[in-house]
Amino acid sequence: MTSPYAQAGFGAGFDWGPVGAEVVAGDIVAVVDVLSFTTSVTVAADRGIDVYPYRWRDETAVAYAQEYGATLAVGRSAAGPGDVSLSPASIRGVTGITKLVLPSPNGSTIAKQLSDSGATVIAVSLRNRQAAADWVSRQRSAGGRVVAIAAGERWPDGSLRPAVEDLWGAGGFLSALRRDDLSPEAQAAVAAYEATKDELPKYLHECAGGRELTAYGFAADVDVAAEVDQSEVVPVLVDGRLFRST
């Protein structure tokens, strides 16, 4: 019997986190992590840098980066001048790299998890939500199901913290698809985006995630995340790497 949580019967769905990504499967899955991973990926793709998702920055990540001849991102708070991290502003300023292993427990983990699922996986943020929707529409001439997965964040106990910025990002992407076969969950995400789209930069700075980044000195990352529709790239996951597609 089909799971009642799978949003079966709808052409476009929406859910949260790694578990939602497993339950609500799609032919095309858009991973959305607005204040961290997918915004960083779009900035990297704008600069011609391929991104290799990874779950954690540990010894295995070091070996993984060496295997592909890639630079391993440092922790956001550990980055010094010239270092690259999960901060999109740091990626925008880095020079001399073409491959980047970018670990994170949320968006990057979900992308890595989906790499062997058989789905086409793309990285979506507010920066490229329209470009991604246009790209998906071009891929769907033979039909197929589209799912947006909001990465969310983590509470100190490791449980999922639904992050409203990822709801807005997923809703913005689903809204741009202009489809009438959205699941109720996807419709709710669209409604959240439509209610805030005219003042998104303000809301991104005022939401919990934006306030957290600002408090830790990363307000510039919120500014980059708020560049709605400023990127035309669509990073697509193939053979473990997210690379630029237009």
Backbone bond lengths (Angstrom), bond angles and torsions (degrees), N, CA, C in turn:
res aa  C-N    CA-C-N  psi(-1)  N-CA   C-N-CA  omega(-1)  CA-C   N-CA-C  phi
1 M - - - 1.452 - - 1.526 109.62 -
2 T 1.329 116.95 136.69 1.456 121.57 178.95 1.522 110.21 -64.77
3 S 1.332 116.26 136.82 1.454 120.10 178.84 1.524 110.62 -61.15
4 P 1.342 117.63 136.92 1.467 119.34 176.58 1.520 112.21 -65.83
5 Y 1.323 117.48 -14.13 1.458 121.43 -178.97 1.526 113.22 -91.49
6 A 1.337 116.55 -1.83 1.465 120.41 -172.77 1.525 113.47 -81.71
7 Q 1.330 117.41 -8.06 1.476 121.82 -178.17 1.526 110.94 57.13
8 A 1.329 114.92 38.51 1.470 120.84 -179.55 1.520 110.65 -64.39
9 G 1.325 114.86 149.18 1.452 120.97 177.36 1.511 113.96 91.71
10 F 1.334 117.70 -3.03 1.457 122.07 178.40 1.525 109.79 -115.65
11 G 1.321 116.05 144.11 1.464 120.34 -177.51 1.505 114.07 -78.67
12 A 1.331 117.03 -17.02 1.468 120.91 179.30 1.515 108.64 -141.91
13 G 1.328 116.39 133.80 1.452 121.37 -177.74 1.509 112.20 -130.42
14 F 1.335 114.43 175.13 1.467 121.20 -178.64 1.518 109.15 -150.08
15 D 1.347 116.27 138.74 1.456 120.44 172.31 1.511 109.54 -158.64
16 W 1.360 114.47 -174.92 1.460 121.63 -171.70 1.521 112.30 -118.91
17 G 1.318 116.78 139.90 1.445 124.32 164.29 1.510 116.79 65.91
18 P 1.331 116.19 -176.71 1.469 121.19 -177.48 1.526 113.54 -59.70
19 V 1.325 117.44 -39.04 1.464 119.59 -179.53 1.521 110.62 -68.42
20 G 1.320 116.95 -44.04 1.460 120.08 176.76 1.517 112.18 -60.10
21 A 1.327 116.78 -35.65 1.462 120.88 178.70 1.525 111.31 -65.11
22 E 1.326 117.24 -31.57 1.467 120.77 177.32 1.520 111.91 -75.98
23 V 1.325 116.76 -39.15 1.463 120.99 -172.43 1.519 112.38 -80.43
24 V 1.343 117.09 -40.66 1.462 121.14 -176.37 1.527 108.16 -102.40
25 A 1.309 115.75 81.58 1.464 120.84 -174.50 1.525 111.09 -79.50
26 G 1.338 114.94 152.26 1.459 120.31 177.97 1.508 111.04 -144.93
27 D 1.329 116.03 161.60 1.464 120.65 172.87 1.525 110.35 -69.90
28 I 1.342 115.37 -36.68 1.460 122.17 173.39 1.514 107.33 -123.66
29 V 1.337 116.60 127.75 1.463 121.56 179.78 1.523 109.05 -119.54
30 A 1.321 115.50 121.77 1.459 122.21 176.55 1.517 108.83 -96.60
31 V 1.316 117.45 114.47 1.459 122.50 176.22 1.521 107.91 -88.21
32 V 1.338 116.30 129.47 1.461 121.36 -174.08 1.527 109.84 -125.05
33 D 1.330 116.77 117.85 1.465 122.90 179.68 1.527 106.30 -143.10
34 V 1.327 116.43 82.70 1.459 122.90 -161.16 1.525 114.30 -66.70
35 L 1.316 118.51 -43.34 1.462 119.26 -174.66 1.523 113.66 -90.62
36 S 1.335 116.18 4.41 1.460 118.34 178.68 1.522 111.54 -142.41
37 F 1.325 116.03 -96.68 1.459 120.98 -161.92 1.518 114.22 -62.54
38 T 1.332 119.06 -56.08 1.466 117.27 -170.86 1.524 112.74 -73.92
39 T 1.331 118.01 -28.10 1.462 118.15 171.39 1.520 110.08 -65.41
40 S 1.337 116.65 -41.88 1.464 120.11 176.67 1.521 111.55 -60.70
41 V 1.327 116.73 -39.84 1.463 120.49 179.47 1.523 110.82 -64.09
42 T 1.328 117.90 -41.88 1.467 118.97 179.97 1.524 111.18 -66.37
43 V 1.329 117.08 -37.51 1.473 119.57 176.58 1.521 109.93 -64.43
44 A 1.330 116.59 -42.76 1.469 119.91 177.53 1.525 110.86 -61.57
45 A 1.329 116.44 -45.46 1.467 119.86 -178.91 1.521 111.40 -63.73
46 D 1.323 116.92 -37.00 1.471 120.18 175.20 1.531 111.08 -56.65
47 R 1.336 116.18 -30.10 1.467 121.15 -176.39 1.530 112.27 -99.33
48 G 1.340 116.77 6.84 1.458 119.74 178.54 1.506 114.33 78.26
49 I 1.336 117.33 21.07 1.463 121.99 179.37 1.527 109.37 -98.76
50 D 1.330 117.13 125.51 1.455 121.69 174.61 1.525 109.41 -81.26
51 V 1.328 116.37 139.14 1.467 121.52 -178.01 1.521 109.92 -113.69
52 Y 1.315 115.55 131.60 1.462 123.01 176.54 1.533 108.18 -105.70
53 P 1.329 118.31 109.75 1.468 119.80 178.92 1.533 110.93 -67.18
54 Y 1.332 114.82 147.24 1.457 120.56 176.19 1.523 108.03 -153.90
55 R 1.345 115.46 153.98 1.466 118.98 -172.04 1.522 112.91 -75.85
56 W 1.323 117.03 -51.38 1.454 121.08 -172.67 1.523 110.01 -134.40
57 R 1.331 115.49 152.63 1.462 119.17 174.50 1.527 108.02 -92.87
58 D 1.327 116.07 92.41 1.453 121.94 -179.12 1.529 108.63 -137.67
59 E 1.328 117.03 -165.52 1.468 119.39 -178.88 1.519 111.95 -62.83
60 T 1.321 117.31 -33.81 1.465 119.08 178.44 1.528 110.78 -67.41
61 A 1.324 117.00 -32.40 1.462 120.31 177.15 1.518 110.92 -67.17
62 V 1.322 116.29 -37.60 1.470 120.47 177.01 1.523 109.97 -60.37
63 A 1.337 116.24 -46.37 1.467 120.64 179.47 1.518 110.94 -65.34
64 Y 1.325 116.58 -38.45 1.473 121.51 179.75 1.526 110.38 -62.63
65 A 1.322 116.66 -44.35 1.461 120.26 178.95 1.532 111.23 -64.34
66 Q 1.321 116.50 -40.15 1.463 119.98 178.35 1.519 111.29 -63.92
67 E 1.329 116.75 -38.04 1.465 121.44 179.99 1.520 111.44 -57.91
68 Y 1.322 116.46 -37.99 1.466 120.45 -176.10 1.530 112.97 -101.84
69 G 1.308 116.73 4.40 1.459 119.55 -178.60 1.506 112.31 62.65
70 A 1.325 115.83 37.05 1.463 121.90 -174.75 1.523 110.95 -108.90
71 T 1.314 115.62 157.80 1.453 122.13 172.09 1.535 108.69 -80.11
72 L 1.321 117.08 135.90 1.460 121.52 177.14 1.527 108.83 -96.76
73 A 1.336 116.28 121.49 1.459 120.37 179.80 1.526 110.69 -63.92
74 V 1.319 116.49 144.07 1.455 121.46 175.53 1.528 108.59 -89.81
75 G 1.332 116.56 171.40 1.452 120.07 175.88 1.515 110.92 -64.40
76 R 1.320 115.72 146.84 1.461 120.45 -177.22 1.529 111.74 -52.86
77 S 1.317 116.99 -48.13 1.463 120.56 -176.76 1.528 112.72 -76.23
78 A 1.336 116.55 -14.73 1.469 120.08 -178.61 1.519 112.88 -92.92
79 A 1.321 117.37 -7.40 1.464 121.18 -174.41 1.522 111.32 -69.73
80 G 1.318 114.90 134.14 1.449 121.36 174.21 1.520 109.84 -109.53
81 P 1.318 118.20 -175.48 1.466 121.33 178.51 1.529 110.93 -55.49
82 G 1.320 116.52 127.85 1.454 121.63 178.75 1.507 115.09 85.92
83 D 1.351 117.63 -9.44 1.464 120.53 177.40 1.525 110.17 -80.76
84 V 1.322 115.21 156.63 1.459 120.77 176.40 1.519 107.79 -117.11
85 S 1.330 115.55 140.09 1.455 121.46 -176.97 1.520 109.29 -141.68
86 L 1.329 115.59 -165.69 1.461 121.10 176.84 1.524 111.70 -70.54
87 S 1.307 116.86 -6.20 1.461 122.25 177.22 1.530 110.25 -73.96
88 P 1.351 118.06 119.29 1.476 118.58 178.48 1.524 112.53 -61.42
89 A 1.330 116.98 -30.60 1.466 118.77 177.86 1.520 111.23 -64.72
90 S 1.323 117.72 -35.23 1.467 120.29 178.44 1.523 110.71 -68.70
91 I 1.321 117.30 -35.65 1.470 121.04 178.89 1.518 109.94 -68.93
92 R 1.300 116.74 -37.92 1.462 120.87 178.72 1.521 111.33 -62.32
93 G 1.331 116.81 -30.37 1.459 119.65 -176.06 1.507 115.54 -96.22
94 V 1.347 118.13 -6.95 1.456 120.16 -174.77 1.531 110.93 -79.17
95 T 1.320 116.88 152.67 1.465 121.79 177.15 1.520 109.56 -130.60
96 G 1.324 115.01 156.11 1.454 120.86 169.86 1.515 116.44 82.02
97 I 1.331 119.17 14.17 1.463 119.70 176.41 1.530 110.14 -125.62
98 T 1.327 114.97 148.78 1.466 120.92 177.78 1.523 112.53 -124.00
99 K 1.354 116.67 -12.87 1.460 121.90 179.57 1.520 108.58 -134.48
100 L 1.326 115.82 135.18 1.455 120.41 -175.23 1.527 110.26 -138.93
101 V 1.321 116.92 123.36 1.465 121.96 169.88 1.527 106.83 -88.90
102 L 1.330 115.17 121.49 1.463 120.92 -171.04 1.526 109.71 -124.17
103 P 1.331 117.52 87.42 1.466 119.83 -178.74 1.527 112.02 -74.61
104 S 1.327 115.80 146.48 1.461 121.98 168.68 1.517 107.67 -163.08
105 P 1.337 117.49 149.92 1.465 120.13 -178.12 1.515 114.05 -77.98
106 N 1.315 117.56 -3.45 1.463 120.29 -174.51 1.532 111.63 -117.16
107 G 1.330 118.03 -92.56 1.459 119.67 -176.61 1.511 114.30 -60.05
108 S 1.328 116.70 -42.96 1.459 120.15 -178.97 1.525 110.84 -66.19
109 T 1.339 116.36 -40.33 1.466 120.69 178.15 1.517 111.10 -61.08
110 I 1.329 117.02 -42.55 1.464 120.70 -179.81 1.525 110.56 -65.27
111 A 1.332 116.94 -44.38 1.465 119.92 178.52 1.514 111.02 -60.36
112 K 1.342 116.59 -44.49 1.463 120.56 178.61 1.525 110.83 -62.53
113 Q 1.318 116.50 -41.82 1.458 122.33 179.21 1.530 111.65 -59.92
114 L 1.331 116.55 -37.50 1.460 121.18 -176.15 1.523 113.37 -85.05
115 S 1.321 117.33 -3.64 1.464 119.84 -172.20 1.525 112.94 -63.02
116 D 1.323 117.58 -25.90 1.465 120.75 179.44 1.522 112.67 -110.48
117 S 1.326 117.39 18.04 1.464 121.29 -174.84 1.519 113.75 -82.60
118 G 1.325 117.04 -16.35 1.461 120.84 -174.78 1.513 113.06 91.14
119 A 1.337 117.38 -9.73 1.463 120.89 178.04 1.527 110.25 -83.06
120 T 1.317 115.70 155.99 1.452 121.02 168.63 1.520 107.35 -83.43
121 V 1.329 117.00 121.04 1.455 122.00 -174.26 1.522 109.14 -109.57
122 I 1.335 116.13 130.66 1.461 121.50 178.34 1.524 109.49 -127.59
123 A 1.325 115.73 152.91 1.457 122.11 177.14 1.523 108.55 -98.24
124 V 1.332 115.40 123.77 1.462 120.59 -175.51 1.521 109.75 -126.43
125 S 1.310 115.54 135.34 1.462 122.73 173.81 1.522 107.45 -135.30
126 L 1.304 117.09 -178.75 1.467 119.39 174.30 1.519 110.82 -64.98
127 R 1.320 117.48 -27.54 1.466 121.42 -178.16 1.525 111.99 -64.18
128 N 1.333 117.41 -33.84 1.472 119.38 -175.14 1.525 112.74 -125.63
129 R 1.332 117.84 21.69 1.467 120.05 -173.89 1.537 111.52 -61.56
130 Q 1.337 118.50 -40.22 1.461 120.31 179.10 1.527 110.82 -71.19
131 A 1.312 117.32 -44.21 1.466 120.54 178.82 1.516 110.70 -60.65
132 A 1.332 116.67 -40.51 1.464 120.20 179.21 1.515 111.36 -65.73
133 A 1.333 117.26 -41.98 1.464 120.52 178.37 1.527 110.84 -63.65
134 D 1.319 117.14 -41.00 1.470 120.23 178.08 1.526 110.32 -63.77
135 W 1.316 116.64 -41.09 1.465 121.38 179.45 1.526 109.97 -63.13
136 V 1.325 117.20 -45.15 1.462 121.17 179.26 1.520 110.54 -60.95
137 S 1.305 117.08 -42.34 1.463 120.33 -179.73 1.519 111.35 -61.32
138 R 1.321 116.89 -34.67 1.465 120.00 177.74 1.523 111.83 -71.81
139 Q 1.324 117.51 -27.46 1.464 120.76 -178.82 1.521 112.46 -80.97
140 R 1.312 118.48 -15.22 1.457 121.54 -167.76 1.527 114.29 -97.26
141 S 1.328 117.45 22.10 1.467 119.55 -178.68 1.519 111.68 -59.76
142 A 1.347 117.33 -27.55 1.463 120.96 179.35 1.527 111.91 -101.39
143 G 1.327 117.11 12.06 1.457 120.21 -179.09 1.509 112.13 89.01
144 G 1.310 116.75 178.06 1.459 121.86 -179.50 1.514 111.05 138.01
145 R 1.319 115.23 160.66 1.451 122.04 -176.06 1.517 110.29 -105.23
146 V 1.326 116.51 138.25 1.456 123.21 -179.03 1.525 108.50 -114.35
147 V 1.316 116.56 133.85 1.457 121.68 178.17 1.525 108.83 -129.57
148 A 1.324 116.16 135.25 1.462 121.68 172.25 1.521 108.54 -104.87
149 I 1.322 116.94 127.80 1.455 122.44 179.22 1.530 109.02 -114.30
150 A 1.329 115.12 112.96 1.464 120.40 174.26 1.522 108.69 -78.90
151 A 1.323 116.99 123.96 1.463 120.51 -173.78 1.517 112.26 -67.72
152 G 1.342 116.98 -41.29 1.449 119.80 -174.29 1.517 112.31 71.11
153 E 1.316 115.51 -178.05 1.456 122.17 178.53 1.527 108.77 -123.00
154 R 1.327 116.68 -169.43 1.465 121.13 -177.77 1.525 110.81 -126.00
155 W 1.328 115.40 136.76 1.456 120.78 169.00 1.525 108.45 -75.72
156 P 1.330 118.21 164.81 1.473 120.02 179.91 1.522 114.28 -55.17
157 D 1.337 117.82 -27.43 1.467 119.39 179.52 1.526 113.20 -84.59
158 G 1.336 116.42 4.33 1.455 121.01 177.54 1.508 114.83 91.09
159 S 1.313 118.76 -7.11 1.459 121.17 -179.79 1.527 110.70 -75.42
160 L 1.324 116.05 158.66 1.462 121.52 -177.84 1.532 110.75 -68.25
161 R 1.329 115.69 131.38 1.460 120.93 169.44 1.516 107.94 -108.51
162 P 1.343 118.72 105.75 1.463 119.19 177.42 1.529 109.90 -57.48
163 A 1.319 115.98 124.41 1.466 121.67 -176.05 1.523 108.69 -105.26
164 V 1.310 116.48 120.72 1.464 120.16 -171.22 1.526 111.75 -62.12
165 E 1.346 117.53 -29.61 1.463 118.76 179.04 1.529 112.08 -63.79
166 D 1.330 116.83 -31.71 1.462 119.76 177.40 1.526 111.14 -75.18
167 L 1.327 116.52 -32.08 1.468 120.49 172.32 1.518 110.30 -61.69
168 W 1.337 116.86 -44.37 1.461 119.94 178.05 1.526 111.37 -64.02
169 G 1.325 116.68 -42.54 1.463 119.49 -179.47 1.520 112.18 -63.71
170 A 1.332 116.25 -45.02 1.462 119.96 178.25 1.520 110.53 -64.30
171 G 1.331 116.22 -43.10 1.458 119.76 179.18 1.512 112.55 -64.51
172 G 1.335 116.79 -36.67 1.461 119.54 177.62 1.512 112.21 -64.28
173 F 1.325 116.00 -41.02 1.466 120.75 176.71 1.523 110.96 -64.70
174 L 1.334 117.19 -48.14 1.464 120.47 -178.79 1.522 111.16 -64.90
175 S 1.329 117.36 -36.52 1.462 120.58 176.71 1.524 111.43 -61.41
176 A 1.336 115.43 -40.70 1.464 119.95 -178.17 1.524 112.59 -69.19
177 L 1.330 117.40 -18.98 1.467 119.79 176.87 1.524 111.98 -67.68
178 R 1.339 116.49 -26.00 1.476 122.55 178.59 1.529 111.58 54.01
179 R 1.332 115.14 54.31 1.461 121.12 -179.01 1.522 110.25 -115.94
180 D 1.334 114.60 155.08 1.461 119.64 -179.11 1.527 112.38 -109.71
181 D 1.354 116.77 15.85 1.468 119.86 -179.28 1.526 111.61 -119.94
182 L 1.345 116.05 37.88 1.457 121.81 179.45 1.526 110.85 -80.23
183 S 1.322 115.74 141.49 1.463 120.36 173.51 1.527 109.32 -65.59
184 P 1.338 118.04 162.17 1.471 119.10 175.48 1.521 112.58 -55.86
185 E 1.336 117.26 -37.15 1.461 120.82 178.52 1.527 110.46 -64.03
186 A 1.326 116.70 -42.59 1.465 120.45 178.33 1.524 110.80 -66.96
187 Q 1.323 117.18 -37.92 1.460 120.03 177.35 1.527 111.26 -63.39
188 A 1.327 116.81 -37.03 1.459 120.13 178.37 1.526 111.11 -65.33
189 A 1.340 116.80 -38.70 1.465 120.24 177.41 1.525 110.48 -64.73
190 V 1.329 116.86 -41.94 1.463 120.71 177.81 1.523 110.35 -61.15
191 A 1.325 116.63 -43.33 1.461 120.50 -179.34 1.529 110.82 -61.47
192 A 1.340 116.95 -39.34 1.465 120.68 178.59 1.524 110.75 -63.11
193 Y 1.340 116.40 -41.89 1.466 120.03 178.49 1.525 110.79 -66.19
194 E 1.325 117.52 -46.90 1.456 120.78 -176.97 1.532 111.29 -61.48
195 A 1.320 117.05 -32.11 1.461 120.90 -178.47 1.526 112.66 -72.82
196 T 1.330 117.37 -18.90 1.471 120.45 -173.76 1.524 114.00 -121.79
197 K 1.330 118.18 -6.12 1.466 120.96 -167.87 1.527 113.95 -59.84
198 D 1.328 117.69 -29.35 1.461 119.49 -176.63 1.524 112.59 -75.67
199 E 1.325 117.80 -16.47 1.456 121.20 -179.08 1.527 111.81 -132.94
200 L 1.317 116.30 34.31 1.456 119.38 -175.03 1.531 114.29 -59.65
201 P 1.325 119.90 -42.89 1.470 117.45 178.23 1.528 112.27 -56.43
202 K 1.319 116.57 -42.44 1.469 120.53 177.95 1.521 111.22 -61.58
203 Y 1.331 116.29 -48.05 1.457 120.04 -177.04 1.526 111.82 -67.22
204 L 1.321 117.23 -34.86 1.465 119.35 178.21 1.525 111.29 -62.95
205 H 1.308 116.71 -37.85 1.466 119.42 177.79 1.524 111.93 -73.38
206 E 1.329 117.21 -28.01 1.463 119.91 -174.40 1.529 113.42 -93.77
207 C 1.331 118.72 -15.21 1.459 120.02 179.33 1.533 109.39 -72.90
208 A 1.324 116.11 167.43 1.464 120.42 -175.09 1.520 112.23 -57.22
209 G 1.344 117.08 -44.13 1.458 119.96 -179.02 1.514 112.11 -64.66
210 G 1.343 116.75 -41.06 1.454 120.17 178.25 1.508 112.38 -65.55
211 R 1.328 116.80 -40.58 1.463 120.64 177.73 1.534 110.92 -64.85
212 E 1.315 115.80 -38.81 1.461 119.25 179.13 1.525 110.90 -62.35
213 L 1.327 116.99 -49.27 1.458 119.65 -179.88 1.525 111.62 -61.73
214 T 1.328 116.34 -41.60 1.464 119.99 179.31 1.515 110.95 -62.47
215 A 1.327 116.43 -41.32 1.470 120.39 179.99 1.518 112.05 -62.38
216 Y 1.337 117.07 -30.73 1.462 121.40 -179.68 1.532 112.63 -93.33
217 G 1.325 117.01 7.80 1.452 120.43 175.05 1.518 115.42 90.93
218 F 1.347 117.07 18.26 1.456 120.10 -176.97 1.531 112.40 -117.05
219 A 1.312 116.75 38.46 1.464 120.11 178.33 1.527 111.52 -60.15
220 A 1.336 117.03 -30.42 1.468 120.11 179.11 1.522 111.64 -62.08
221 D 1.334 117.20 -30.30 1.462 119.96 177.72 1.524 111.30 -67.81
222 V 1.318 116.55 -35.16 1.465 120.33 176.61 1.528 109.35 -66.30
223 D 1.319 116.49 -40.02 1.469 120.28 177.32 1.527 110.96 -58.98
224 V 1.334 116.93 -44.13 1.467 120.42 179.72 1.532 109.99 -64.69
225 A 1.322 116.97 -42.93 1.462 120.47 179.95 1.524 112.01 -61.51
226 A 1.330 116.92 -26.94 1.460 122.08 -177.47 1.530 113.84 -85.68
227 E 1.317 117.62 6.84 1.474 121.03 179.26 1.534 109.37 -80.65
228 V 1.310 115.69 70.86 1.468 121.29 -172.90 1.531 110.28 -62.83
229 D 1.341 114.91 126.70 1.473 122.97 175.62 1.523 113.81 62.11
230 Q 1.325 117.54 25.05 1.462 120.69 -179.68 1.525 113.14 -92.22
231 S 1.320 117.84 -4.92 1.462 120.59 178.64 1.524 109.84 -118.15
232 E 1.321 115.68 138.68 1.465 121.58 178.47 1.522 111.96 -102.20
233 V 1.327 117.79 2.05 1.455 119.91 -176.59 1.520 110.95 -87.80
234 V 1.333 115.33 150.97 1.463 122.10 175.70 1.520 107.34 -127.94
235 P 1.328 117.67 98.31 1.472 119.61 179.39 1.532 110.84 -69.61
236 V 1.331 115.84 124.10 1.466 122.90 -177.47 1.525 108.52 -114.41
237 L 1.331 116.51 136.49 1.459 121.73 -178.26 1.527 110.15 -87.69
238 V 1.323 115.58 115.07 1.475 122.09 177.45 1.525 107.90 -137.81
239 D 1.331 116.48 128.74 1.467 121.44 178.74 1.527 111.99 51.88
240 G 1.329 116.45 41.52 1.455 120.83 174.24 1.500 116.48 83.45
241 R 1.327 118.32 1.72 1.454 119.56 -178.85 1.527 110.60 -129.52
242 L 1.306 114.94 143.43 1.464 121.88 173.74 1.524 107.45 -94.87
243 F 1.335 115.08 116.05 1.454 118.49 -177.96 1.518 110.15 -126.13
244 R 1.299 114.51 163.17 1.461 121.92 -171.46 1.519 112.34 -69.85
245 S 1.327 115.09 127.64 1.456 121.44 170.47 1.515 106.73 -131.66
246 T 1.319 117.84 144.18 1.467 120.80 -178.72 1.513 110.29 -126.02
